[in-house]
Amino acid sequence: MKKLSIYLFNLLLLTILSLCFLSWYTGSGIRISDGRYLGYSAKTNEWLMFEYQNIPVLHDGPYVFRNNGNRFANYITGDNNSPAKLSRVDIKYTVSVTVDNQFNTNFTVNLRNSYPRSELDIPSPARYLAISDMEGNFDAMINLLKSNGVINDSLEWSFGSSHLVLIGDMVDRGKNVVPLLWLIYKLEAEAKSAGGYVHYILGNHERYLLDGRVKSAAKKYYGTFRTTGMSPRELWSEDSELGKWLRSKPVMLKVGSTLFVHGGVSPRALTYNLSLEDIDAEAERNFVIGDTVRRNIDNSIIHGSDGLLFYRNLAKDMSKYELGDKVGVDHVDKVLSEFKVNRLAIGHTLVRNIGHDYGGKVIRVDVPHSEGTSEALLMENSSFWVVDNKGKKSPLGKL
């Protein structure tokens, strides 16, 4: 027994040493779902035991929190070479935002005290612009909005009584997630004052963000977690201003005769016979910090491969992933009938250019903004157009 114990101890020690050598030799280690790291990080030249890498950050934040009725903001700043520094600033009514871009774009946001749930069935305005999957790309967003008259050079709302519809996945991948969210937050209030509206529908990457999962986050955010001493789940909790605001958003809504949803509506989702209000109540319960595994096991209408945030079979054949074929027009017609609309507009599944499918009954809006193909869907006086970041306007065509 003693010899066996010594043998097992030596085997364990050899395994650990081998893994350490492999980590040092390759410069990589093991990362868990919230971004903490085990092993040697060549990027930051440090050994870590389930900690966050000390990646340099130029600008990040502000992350705003409330404490006993008072607000404070955490700013992360540095020179993009050395480890960043944390500044905590007490604030009252406004917060200043600096963008991590070549211009150090800066703007001010007026804070609000409450975030009521969004409306779900909105009469059609004369004009709306719909954008999907911007994924933290602040510069692409402002270029697209400026080129189409939604904002002016001062990043202020200039779209009058028109509406802006965001079909999810405004976060992750890009390095300006926080400034982009603050811009949307700001425009939402400015639009309301002008008689317009900003609608924000949550996508699967908002789901990841609010759960504290960082599999698609830009690497700079590991530096933010290290600098603040806070996990991503803490930074985006219900105690944070942006976390609280995002959790007030729906996962599906109607604008006129168009149903907007990030992923799609599956046959399983239809079997629940839920109204927009029922779905929104489920979203309100579901986007709190909790047990993500349990949510998926419970077959929520929101989660899983056939949930509203993740379903792709309105856009492509998923049979090679054992997730079913692309659905037929009969299913699309059932969805339209169930929600009393003429069409769906979806994001989530990438296309080179915005276009329609199923004879115009499904419009796909997710394009590769980070590659320069930045487009939006424009509805104007009941006609649909595709507009780009140069202000070019073309009729909506088939995919």
DRENDO-1510 file (C-alpha; in Angstrom, 1 decimal, always signed):
<recs>
REC; n; res; u; v; w
REC; 1; MET; +0.0; +0.0; +0.0 .
REC; 2; LYS; +2.9; +2.3; +0.9 .
REC; 3; LYS; +4.6; +1.6; -2.4 .
REC; 4; LEU; +1.3; +2.3; -4.3 .
REC; 5; SER; +0.9; +5.6; -2.5 .
REC; 6; ILE; +4.5; +6.6; -3.4 .
REC; 7; TYR; +3.9; +5.5; -7.0 .
REC; 8; LEU; +0.7; +7.5; -7.3 .
REC; 9; PHE; +2.3; +10.6; -5.7 .
REC; 10; ASN; +5.3; +10.4; -8.1 .
REC; 11; LEU; +2.9; +10.0; -11.0 .
REC; 12; LEU; +0.9; +13.0; -9.9 .
REC; 13; LEU; +4.0; +15.1; -9.5 .
REC; 14; LEU; +5.4; +14.0; -12.9 .
REC; 15; THR; +2.0; +15.0; -14.5 .
REC; 16; ILE; +2.0; +18.4; -12.8 .
REC; 17; LEU; +5.6; +19.0; -13.8 .
REC; 18; SER; +4.9; +17.9; -17.4 .
REC; 19; LEU; +1.9; +20.2; -17.6 .
REC; 20; CYS; +4.0; +23.1; -16.3 .
REC; 21; PHE; +6.7; +22.4; -18.8 .
REC; 22; LEU; +4.2; +22.2; -21.6 .
REC; 23; SER; +2.5; +25.4; -20.5 .
REC; 24; TRP; +5.9; +27.2; -20.3 .
REC; 25; TYR; +7.0; +25.8; -23.7 .
REC; 26; THR; +3.8; +26.7; -25.6 .
REC; 27; GLY; +3.1; +29.9; -23.6 .
REC; 28; SER; -0.5; +28.8; -23.1 .
REC; 29; GLY; -2.6; +27.3; -20.3 .
REC; 30; ILE; -6.1; +26.4; -19.4 .
REC; 31; ARG; -8.9; +29.0; -19.3 .
REC; 32; ILE; -12.2; +28.4; -17.5 .
REC; 33; SER; -15.6; +29.9; -18.5 .
REC; 34; ASP; -15.3; +33.1; -16.6 .
REC; 35; GLY; -11.8; +33.9; -18.0 .
REC; 36; ARG; -9.6; +32.8; -15.2 .
REC; 37; TYR; -6.4; +31.1; -16.3 .
REC; 38; LEU; -4.2; +28.2; -15.1 .
REC; 39; GLY; -0.6; +27.9; -16.3 .
REC; 40; TYR; +2.0; +30.1; -17.8 .
REC; 41; SER; +0.9; +33.2; -19.8 .
REC; 42; ALA; +3.4; +34.2; -22.4 .
REC; 43; LYS; +1.4; +37.3; -23.2 .
REC; 44; THR; +1.8; +38.7; -19.7 .
REC; 45; ASN; +4.9; +36.7; -18.6 .
REC; 46; GLU; +3.3; +35.3; -15.4 .
REC; 47; TRP; +2.3; +32.0; -13.8 .
REC; 48; LEU; -1.3; +32.0; -12.8 .
REC; 49; MET; -3.4; +29.7; -10.5 .
REC; 50; PHE; -6.9; +30.4; -11.7 .
REC; 51; GLU; -6.4; +34.1; -11.8 .
REC; 52; TYR; -7.0; +36.7; -14.6 .
REC; 53; GLN; -4.2; +37.7; -16.9 .
REC; 54; ASN; -2.8; +41.1; -16.3 .
REC; 55; ILE; -3.4; +42.3; -19.8 .
REC; 56; PRO; -2.7; +46.0; -20.4 .
REC; 57; VAL; -5.8; +48.2; -21.0 .
REC; 58; LEU; -5.9; +51.6; -22.6 .
REC; 59; HIS; -9.5; +52.6; -21.7 .
REC; 60; ASP; -12.4; +50.6; -20.2 .
REC; 61; GLY; -15.5; +51.5; -18.3 .
REC; 62; PRO; -17.1; +53.2; -16.7 .
REC; 63; TYR; -18.7; +50.4; -14.7 .
REC; 64; VAL; -21.3; +52.1; -12.6 .
REC; 65; PHE; -22.7; +50.7; -9.3 .
REC; 66; ARG; -25.0; +51.9; -6.6 .
REC; 67; ASN; -24.0; +51.7; -2.9 .
REC; 68; ASN; -26.6; +52.7; -0.3 .
REC; 69; GLY; -28.3; +54.9; -2.8 .
REC; 70; ASN; -25.1; +56.6; -4.1 .
REC; 71; ARG; -23.5; +55.9; -7.4 .
REC; 72; PHE; -19.8; +55.4; -8.2 .
REC; 73; ALA; -18.0; +54.5; -11.4 .
REC; 74; ASN; -15.0; +52.3; -11.9 .
REC; 75; TYR; -12.6; +53.4; -14.7 .
REC; 76; ILE; -9.7; +51.3; -16.0 .
REC; 77; THR; -6.9; +53.3; -17.7 .
REC; 78; GLY; -3.4; +52.6; -18.8 .
REC; 79; ASP; -0.8; +53.0; -21.6 .
REC; 80; ASN; -1.7; +49.7; -23.4 .
REC; 81; ASN; +1.7; +48.4; -22.4 .
REC; 82; SER; +1.9; +48.3; -18.6 .
REC; 83; PRO; -0.7; +46.9; -16.3 .
REC; 84; ALA; -3.7; +49.2; -16.1 .
REC; 85; LYS; -4.9; +51.2; -13.0 .
REC; 86; LEU; -8.3; +51.5; -11.4 .
REC; 87; SER; -10.0; +54.8; -10.5 .
REC; 88; ARG; -13.1; +54.9; -8.5 .
REC; 89; VAL; -15.1; +58.1; -9.0 .
REC; 90; ASP; -18.3; +59.1; -7.0 .
REC; 91; ILE; -21.0; +60.3; -9.4 .
REC; 92; LYS; -24.5; +61.7; -9.2 .
REC; 93; TYR; -26.3; +62.4; -12.4 .
REC; 94; THR; -23.8; +62.0; -15.3 .
REC; 95; VAL; -21.0; +59.8; -16.3 .
REC; 96; SER; -18.2; +60.5; -18.8 .
REC; 97; VAL; -17.3; +57.8; -21.4 .
REC; 98; THR; -14.0; +57.5; -23.3 .
REC; 99; VAL; -13.8; +55.1; -26.2 .
REC; 100; ASP; -10.8; +52.8; -26.8 .
REC; 101; ASN; -10.2; +54.0; -30.4 .
REC; 102; GLN; -7.7; +56.1; -32.2 .
REC; 103; PHE; -9.7; +59.3; -31.5 .
REC; 104; ASN; -10.3; +58.7; -27.8 .
REC; 105; THR; -13.9; +59.6; -28.6 .
REC; 106; ASN; -15.6; +61.1; -25.5 .
REC; 107; PHE; -19.2; +61.7; -24.6 .
REC; 108; THR; -21.4; +62.3; -21.5 .
REC; 109; VAL; -24.4; +60.2; -20.4 .
REC; 110; ASN; -27.2; +61.3; -18.2 .
REC; 111; LEU; -28.1; +58.5; -15.8 .
REC; 112; ARG; -31.6; +57.4; -15.0 .
REC; 113; ASN; -33.1; +56.1; -11.8 .
REC; 114; SER; -35.3; +53.3; -13.1 .
REC; 115; TYR; -35.6; +51.0; -16.0 .
REC; 116; PRO; -39.2; +49.8; -16.7 .
REC; 117; ARG; -39.8; +46.8; -19.0 .
REC; 118; SER; -40.0; +47.7; -22.7 .
REC; 119; GLU; -43.2; +47.9; -24.7 .
REC; 120; LEU; -43.7; +44.8; -26.8 .
REC; 121; ASP; -46.3; +45.6; -29.5 .
REC; 122; ILE; -45.4; +48.9; -31.1 .
REC; 123; PRO; -47.5; +50.6; -33.9 .
REC; 124; SER; -45.4; +51.0; -37.0 .
REC; 125; PRO; -43.6; +54.4; -37.3 .
REC; 126; ALA; -43.2; +55.9; -40.7 .
REC; 127; ARG; -39.5; +54.9; -40.6 .
REC; 128; TYR; -37.2; +52.6; -38.6 .
REC; 129; LEU; -33.7; +51.4; -38.9 .
REC; 130; ALA; -32.8; +47.9; -37.7 .
REC; 131; ILE; -29.2; +46.7; -36.9 .
REC; 132; SER; -28.0; +43.3; -35.6 .
REC; 133; ASP; -24.8; +41.8; -34.1 .
REC; 134; MET; -22.6; +44.9; -33.8 .
REC; 135; GLU; -20.6; +43.0; -31.1 .
REC; 136; GLY; -18.8; +45.8; -29.4 .
REC; 137; ASN; -17.7; +47.6; -32.6 .
REC; 138; PHE; -18.2; +51.2; -31.5 .
REC; 139; ASP; -16.7; +52.8; -34.6 .
REC; 140; ALA; -18.7; +50.7; -37.0 .
REC; 141; MET; -21.9; +51.6; -35.1 .
REC; 142; ILE; -21.4; +55.3; -35.2 .
REC; 143; ASN; -20.4; +55.3; -38.8 .
REC; 144; LEU; -23.5; +53.4; -39.7 .
REC; 145; LEU; -25.7; +55.6; -37.6 .
REC; 146; LYS; -24.2; +58.9; -38.8 .
REC; 147; SER; -24.4; +57.8; -42.5 .
REC; 148; ASN; -28.1; +57.2; -42.2 .
REC; 149; GLY; -29.0; +60.3; -40.1 .
REC; 150; VAL; -29.7; +58.6; -36.8 .
REC; 151; ILE; -27.0; +60.6; -35.0 .
REC; 152; ASN; -25.1; +63.8; -35.6 .
REC; 153; ASP; -21.3; +64.4; -35.3 .
REC; 154; SER; -21.8; +65.0; -31.6 .
REC; 155; LEU; -23.3; +61.5; -31.2 .
REC; 156; GLU; -26.7; +63.0; -30.4 .
REC; 157; TRP; -30.0; +61.6; -31.7 .
REC; 158; SER; -31.1; +63.2; -35.0 .
REC; 159; PHE; -33.7; +60.7; -36.2 .
REC; 160; GLY; -36.7; +62.6; -34.9 .
REC; 161; SER; -39.8; +60.4; -34.3 .
REC; 162; SER; -38.2; +57.5; -36.2 .
REC; 163; HIS; -37.2; +54.3; -34.4 .
REC; 164; LEU; -34.0; +52.3; -34.1 .
REC; 165; VAL; -34.3; +48.6; -33.6 .
REC; 166; LEU; -31.3; +46.6; -32.3 .
REC; 167; ILE; -31.7; +42.8; -32.8 .
REC; 168; GLY; -29.3; +41.6; -30.2 .
REC; 169; ASP; -25.6; +40.8; -29.9 .
REC; 170; MET; -24.4; +44.3; -29.4 .
REC; 171; VAL; -21.8; +42.9; -27.0 .
REC; 172; ASP; -18.8; +40.5; -27.0 .
REC; 173; ARG; -15.8; +40.2; -29.5 .
REC; 174; GLY; -15.2; +43.9; -29.9 .
REC; 175; LYS; -13.1; +46.0; -27.5 .
REC; 176; ASN; -15.7; +48.7; -26.9 .
REC; 177; VAL; -18.6; +46.8; -25.4 .
REC; 178; VAL; -19.0; +49.3; -22.5 .
REC; 179; PRO; -18.9; +52.5; -24.6 .
REC; 180; LEU; -21.3; +51.0; -27.2 .
REC; 181; LEU; -23.8; +50.1; -24.5 .
REC; 182; TRP; -23.5; +53.6; -22.9 .
REC; 183; LEU; -24.2; +55.1; -26.4 .
REC; 184; ILE; -27.3; +53.0; -26.8 .
REC; 185; TYR; -28.4; +54.0; -23.2 .
REC; 186; LYS; -27.9; +57.7; -24.1 .
REC; 187; LEU; -29.7; +57.5; -27.4 .
REC; 188; GLU; -32.7; +55.7; -25.8 .
REC; 189; ALA; -33.4; +58.7; -23.6 .
REC; 190; GLU; -32.7; +61.2; -26.4 .
REC; 191; ALA; -35.0; +59.4; -28.9 .
REC; 192; LYS; -37.8; +59.4; -26.3 .
REC; 193; SER; -37.5; +63.1; -25.8 .
REC; 194; ALA; -37.7; +63.6; -29.6 .
REC; 195; GLY; -40.8; +61.4; -30.0 .
REC; 196; GLY; -38.7; +58.5; -31.3 .
REC; 197; TYR; -37.8; +55.1; -29.9 .
REC; 198; VAL; -34.8; +52.8; -29.4 .
REC; 199; HIS; -35.7; +49.2; -29.1 .
REC; 200; TYR; -33.1; +46.8; -27.8 .
REC; 201; ILE; -33.8; +43.0; -28.1 .
REC; 202; LEU; -31.4; +40.7; -26.3 .
REC; 203; GLY; -29.4; +38.1; -28.1 .
REC; 204; ASN; -27.3; +35.1; -27.0 .
REC; 205; HIS; -24.2; +37.2; -26.4 .
REC; 206; GLU; -26.1; +39.4; -24.0 .
REC; 207; ARG; -27.0; +36.1; -22.3 .
REC; 208; TYR; -23.3; +35.2; -22.0 .
REC; 209; LEU; -22.4; +38.7; -20.8 .
REC; 210; LEU; -25.0; +38.8; -18.0 .
REC; 211; ASP; -24.0; +35.3; -17.0 .
REC; 212; GLY; -20.3; +36.2; -16.7 .
REC; 213; ARG; -19.2; +33.9; -19.5 .
REC; 214; VAL; -16.4; +35.3; -21.6 .
REC; 215; LYS; -15.7; +32.8; -24.3 .
REC; 216; SER; -16.2; +35.5; -27.0 .
REC; 217; ALA; -14.9; +38.5; -25.0 .
REC; 218; ALA; -11.9; +40.6; -26.3 .
REC; 219; LYS; -8.7; +39.7; -24.4 .
REC; 220; LYS; -8.5; +43.2; -22.9 .
REC; 221; TYR; -11.3; +42.4; -20.5 .
REC; 222; TYR; -9.2; +39.9; -18.7 .
REC; 223; GLY; -7.1; +42.9; -17.8 .
REC; 224; THR; -10.2; +44.7; -16.5 .
REC; 225; PHE; -11.1; +41.7; -14.3 .
REC; 226; ARG; -7.6; +41.6; -12.9 .
REC; 227; THR; -7.4; +45.4; -12.3 .
REC; 228; THR; -10.8; +45.7; -10.7 .
REC; 229; GLY; -10.6; +42.5; -8.7 .
REC; 230; MET; -14.1; +41.7; -9.9 .
REC; 231; SER; -15.3; +38.7; -11.9 .
REC; 232; PRO; -17.3; +39.3; -15.1 .
REC; 233; ARG; -20.4; +38.1; -13.3 .
REC; 234; GLU; -19.9; +40.8; -10.6 .
REC; 235; LEU; -19.2; +43.6; -13.2 .
REC; 236; TRP; -22.5; +42.8; -15.0 .
REC; 237; SER; -24.7; +41.8; -12.0 .
REC; 238; GLU; -28.0; +43.3; -11.1 .
REC; 239; ASP; -26.1; +45.7; -8.9 .
REC; 240; SER; -24.4; +47.4; -11.9 .
REC; 241; GLU; -26.2; +50.1; -13.8 .
REC; 242; LEU; -25.8; +48.6; -17.3 .
REC; 243; GLY; -26.6; +45.1; -15.9 .
REC; 244; LYS; -29.8; +46.4; -14.4 .
REC; 245; TRP; -30.7; +48.3; -17.6 .
REC; 246; LEU; -30.0; +45.3; -19.9 .
REC; 247; ARG; -32.2; +43.0; -17.8 .
REC; 248; SER; -35.2; +45.3; -18.6 .
REC; 249; LYS; -35.0; +44.4; -22.3 .
REC; 250; PRO; -37.1; +41.9; -24.1 .
REC; 251; VAL; -36.1; +38.9; -26.3 .
REC; 252; MET; -38.9; +39.5; -28.8 .
REC; 253; LEU; -41.1; +42.3; -29.9 .
REC; 254; LYS; -43.4; +43.5; -32.7 .
REC; 255; VAL; -43.0; +46.8; -34.6 .
REC; 256; GLY; -45.9; +47.2; -36.9 .
REC; 257; SER; -46.3; +44.0; -38.9 .
REC; 258; THR; -42.7; +42.8; -38.2 .
REC; 259; LEU; -41.7; +40.4; -35.5 .
REC; 260; PHE; -38.1; +40.9; -34.2 .
REC; 261; VAL; -36.2; +38.1; -32.5 .
REC; 262; HIS; -32.5; +37.5; -32.4 .
REC; 263; GLY; -32.3; +33.8; -33.3 .
REC; 264; GLY; -35.7; +32.6; -34.4 .
REC; 265; VAL; -38.9; +30.8; -33.4 .
REC; 266; SER; -38.6; +27.0; -33.5 .
REC; 267; PRO; -41.4; +24.4; -33.7 .
REC; 268; ARG; -40.8; +23.6; -30.0 .
REC; 269; ALA; -41.2; +27.3; -29.1 .
REC; 270; LEU; -44.6; +27.4; -30.9 .
REC; 271; THR; -45.9; +24.5; -28.8 .
REC; 272; TYR; -45.9; +26.7; -25.7 .
REC; 273; ASN; -48.6; +28.9; -27.2 .
REC; 274; LEU; -47.1; +31.9; -25.4 .
REC; 275; SER; -48.0; +35.6; -26.0 .
REC; 276; LEU; -45.4; +38.3; -26.2 .
REC; 277; GLU; -46.3; +39.2; -22.6 .
REC; 278; ASP; -45.7; +35.6; -21.5 .
REC; 279; ILE; -42.4; +35.4; -23.2 .
REC; 280; ASP; -41.3; +38.7; -21.7 .
REC; 281; ALA; -42.3; +37.5; -18.2 .
REC; 282; GLU; -40.1; +34.5; -18.8 .
REC; 283; ALA; -37.2; +36.7; -19.9 .
REC; 284; GLU; -37.6; +38.9; -16.8 .
REC; 285; ARG; -37.3; +35.8; -14.6 .
REC; 286; ASN; -34.5; +34.3; -16.6 .
REC; 287; PHE; -32.0; +37.0; -17.0 .
REC; 288; VAL; -31.1; +37.1; -13.3 .
REC; 289; ILE; -27.8; +35.6; -12.1 .
REC; 290; GLY; -28.5; +32.0; -11.4 .
REC; 291; ASP; -27.9; +28.4; -12.4 .
REC; 292; THR; -27.3; +28.4; -16.1 .
REC; 293; VAL; -27.3; +24.6; -16.3 .
REC; 294; ARG; -30.7; +24.4; -14.8 .
REC; 295; ARG; -32.1; +26.9; -17.2 .
REC; 296; ASN; -31.2; +24.8; -20.2 .
REC; 297; ILE; -32.3; +21.5; -18.6 .
REC; 298; ASP; -35.7; +23.1; -17.9 .
REC; 299; ASN; -36.1; +23.7; -21.7 .
REC; 300; SER; -36.8; +27.4; -21.4 .
REC; 301; ILE; -38.3; +28.9; -24.5 .
REC; 302; ILE; -35.3; +31.3; -24.4 .
REC; 303; HIS; -32.4; +28.8; -24.2 .
REC; 304; GLY; -31.0; +25.8; -25.9 .
REC; 305; SER; -30.3; +25.2; -29.6 .
REC; 306; ASP; -34.1; +25.7; -30.4 .
REC; 307; GLY; -34.6; +28.7; -28.0 .
REC; 308; LEU; -35.4; +32.2; -29.2 .
REC; 309; LEU; -31.8; +33.4; -28.7 .
REC; 310; PHE; -30.0; +30.5; -30.4 .
REC; 311; TYR; -32.3; +28.9; -33.1 .
REC; 312; ARG; -30.8; +29.0; -36.5 .
REC; 313; ASN; -33.0; +26.8; -38.6 .
REC; 314; LEU; -34.9; +29.7; -40.1 .
REC; 315; ALA; -31.5; +30.6; -41.7 .
REC; 316; LYS; -29.7; +27.4; -42.5 .
REC; 317; ASP; -29.6; +23.6; -42.5 .
REC; 318; MET; -28.3; +22.5; -39.1 .
REC; 319; SER; -28.5; +18.7; -39.7 .
REC; 320; LYS; -24.7; +18.2; -39.7 .
REC; 321; TYR; -24.8; +19.4; -36.1 .
REC; 322; GLU; -27.8; +17.0; -35.5 .
REC; 323; LEU; -30.0; +20.0; -34.9 .
REC; 324; GLY; -32.4; +19.5; -37.8 .
REC; 325; ASP; -32.9; +20.8; -41.4 .
REC; 326; LYS; -33.7; +24.3; -42.4 .
REC; 327; VAL; -37.5; +24.7; -41.8 .
REC; 328; GLY; -40.0; +24.9; -44.6 .
REC; 329; VAL; -42.3; +27.8; -45.4 .
REC; 330; ASP; -45.2; +26.0; -43.6 .
REC; 331; HIS; -43.4; +26.6; -40.3 .
REC; 332; VAL; -42.7; +30.2; -41.1 .
REC; 333; ASP; -46.4; +30.7; -41.9 .
REC; 334; LYS; -47.4; +29.2; -38.6 .
REC; 335; VAL; -45.1; +31.7; -36.8 .
REC; 336; LEU; -46.5; +34.6; -38.7 .
REC; 337; SER; -50.0; +33.5; -37.9 .
REC; 338; GLU; -49.3; +32.9; -34.3 .
REC; 339; PHE; -48.0; +36.4; -33.7 .
REC; 340; LYS; -50.2; +38.1; -36.3 .
REC; 341; VAL; -47.4; +39.6; -38.4 .
REC; 342; ASN; -46.3; +39.6; -42.0 .
REC; 343; ARG; -42.6; +38.9; -41.5 .
REC; 344; LEU; -39.8; +38.1; -39.1 .
REC; 345; ALA; -36.5; +40.0; -38.9 .
REC; 346; ILE; -33.6; +38.0; -37.3 .
REC; 347; GLY; -29.9; +38.3; -36.5 .
REC; 348; HIS; -27.6; +35.6; -35.1 .
REC; 349; THR; -26.8; +33.8; -38.4 .
REC; 350; LEU; -24.3; +35.6; -40.6 .
REC; 351; VAL; -25.0; +36.7; -44.2 .
REC; 352; ARG; -22.7; +38.7; -46.4 .
REC; 353; ASN; -25.5; +41.3; -47.1 .
REC; 354; ILE; -28.9; +41.9; -45.7 .
REC; 355; GLY; -31.6; +40.1; -47.7 .
REC; 356; HIS; -34.9; +38.2; -47.4 .
REC; 357; ASP; -35.8; +34.5; -47.6 .
REC; 358; TYR; -39.1; +32.5; -47.8 .
REC; 359; GLY; -40.5; +35.0; -50.3 .
REC; 360; GLY; -39.9; +38.0; -48.1 .
REC; 361; LYS; -41.3; +36.4; -44.9 .
REC; 362; VAL; -37.9; +36.3; -43.2 .
REC; 363; ILE; -35.4; +39.1; -43.3 .
REC; 364; ARG; -31.8; +38.3; -42.2 .
REC; 365; VAL; -29.9; +41.3; -40.7 .
REC; 366; ASP; -26.6; +39.9; -39.3 .
REC; 367; VAL; -23.7; +41.1; -41.4 .
REC; 368; PRO; -19.9; +41.2; -40.7 .
REC; 369; HIS; -19.6; +44.8; -39.4 .
REC; 370; SER; -16.0; +44.3; -38.3 .
REC; 371; GLU; -15.0; +43.4; -41.9 .
REC; 372; GLY; -16.3; +46.7; -43.3 .
REC; 373; THR; -19.6; +45.2; -44.6 .
REC; 374; SER; -21.7; +47.4; -42.3 .
REC; 375; GLU; -25.4; +47.5; -43.3 .
REC; 376; ALA; -28.8; +48.1; -41.7 .
REC; 377; LEU; -32.4; +47.4; -42.7 .
REC; 378; LEU; -34.4; +50.5; -43.4 .
REC; 379; MET; -38.2; +50.5; -43.4 .
REC; 380; GLU; -39.6; +53.7; -44.8 .
REC; 381; ASN; -43.3; +54.3; -45.7 .
REC; 382; SER; -43.9; +50.5; -45.7 .
REC; 383; SER; -41.0; +49.8; -48.1 .
REC; 384; PHE; -37.8; +48.0; -47.1 .
REC; 385; TRP; -34.3; +49.0; -48.1 .
REC; 386; VAL; -30.7; +48.1; -47.3 .
REC; 387; VAL; -28.5; +51.0; -46.3 .
REC; 388; ASP; -24.7; +50.9; -45.7 .
REC; 389; ASN; -22.1; +53.0; -43.9 .
REC; 390; LYS; -21.6; +55.3; -46.8 .
REC; 391; GLY; -25.3; +56.2; -46.9 .
REC; 392; LYS; -26.0; +54.1; -50.0 .
REC; 393; LYS; -29.6; +52.9; -50.2 .
REC; 394; SER; -30.7; +49.8; -52.2 .
REC; 395; PRO; -33.9; +47.9; -52.4 .
REC; 396; LEU; -34.1; +44.8; -50.2 .
REC; 397; GLY; -33.2; +41.8; -52.3 .
REC; 398; LYS; -33.3; +38.0; -52.0 .
REC; 399; LEU; -30.5; +36.2; -50.2 .
</recs>
